[in-house]
Amino acid sequence: MTRPTAAPLRVLVVARREPWPLTSGGTVRLFNFLKSLARDAAVTLALPAEPQHARHLPHLHRVVNAGAPAYPTEARPDGRVPWIIRRVRAHFGYSPALNTWLAAHACRANYDVALLYGAVNGQYIDAVRVPAVWDAVDELVLYTVRDARRRGVRPVLRTARAALLYALFERHVALRAHAAVFASSIDASYARRWAGDARVEAVSNGVDFEYFSGPTQAAEPGSVAFVGSLSFPPNVEGIVHFATRIWPRLRDCGAGRRLLIVGRAPTEAVQSLARLPGVTLHADVPDVRPYLSRAAVVVVPTRLGGGVKNKVLEACAMRRPVVASPRALAGLSARPGVDVLCAASDAAWVQRTRRLLEQPEFAARVAERGQHWVRNAHDWPRLAAHLRALLTGAAGGQHAALRGPQGPHPGTVVGSATTSASHRARHAARLEGTPCTLRPNIHRTCVPSPA
């Protein structure tokens, strides 16, 4: 007798923008999660506007424009909206159309589980009438407090207000979701401080090892590279500091040394660095891999921001030795001094970068160990399997066969092994509220061809 085949998991993914082009860590993360989930689940991607690059997306079940619904109703029929959500809407911006579409369609008749992608999309948790996992990606309170330290004491009150708003918002959403997910273990550990008994986990970012497969050419002696978005404030601050304070000392130690600054949309501050001796700016290049291949050393001098720095992962995957700031390595399992080198002061930056430039055998060992580490800890399919396990667990037992591999993954930190009884009860009560009426989906859907 043939065993019945379990129905594929029906996943609704809600995102603020389509994950293409892959020009930011957020789009890379979403793209790879969608690619993995779509292999054995029916994935619908709900966007606030018509997709412009559907042919580049993974082969999904549907891509829906949820930005212009025909039903002028709110998610809560009684009109009540929690005050923290009202405050967040004013702070982040809010799409009544998306909220209405979710209220009309995000129910058990259509989907088994929802993935709210991005911190801002947590505000729609009460419109969703299926179990939800919230991938906030970055922890907002930590990001706000960290960067405020560099701005002095004047904006302290404004920073405190923002941090309190974010903490209350994260708590509100986490307590209503099956699980709240963050890309960094440090971010997750901070969120647990105000998330009550909510389930909080960390699922890191990965690397496409077929794309970042290793160097395509021998490194050029004396070459140092920085690769990243050149309009992102933490990147701008980091490379400006490195090029003006550290690079002159490195160049004085060896003739012919070159600093390659590679990335898209450079600001005026970054463009001005090209006038410095030995510095070359490569803006808006179609492919960063040739520049990583040329580099004898890759530097990641980020001192602001948070989350996981994909440029560390990609350089290690390309088997290039990396020197990074403590902030750039935060939340990663790489061993400083073994897999990568860490520099916390200008003097340390000069000493460690110079050693890699002047000792090729040592640089090769660091690069090899870094590549081994990133392949073990940041493989996209294995990381996505843990997210898939959260989704199937939220959806219920009929989809248990779709769970990913059991046991901890090097890039995943589990916040709590099981959801507490009070959390489960609160979660069930939310879903048992006003039933969602199945209405015909009149919006145009786009079914992309396989990528």
Beta strands, then each sheet from edge to edge (+ up, - down):
strand 1: 9-14
strand 2: 41-47
strand 3: 62-65
strand 4: 113-117
strand 5: 132-137
strand 6: 179-182
strand 7: 200-203
strand 8: 223-227
strand 9: 258-263
strand 10: 279-283
strand 11: 297-300
strand 12: 322-324
strand 13: 341-342
strand 14: 412-413
strand 15: 445-446
sheet 1: 14+ 7- 6- 5- 4- 1- 2- 3- 15+
sheet 2: 10+ 9+ 8+ 11+ 12+ 13+
end
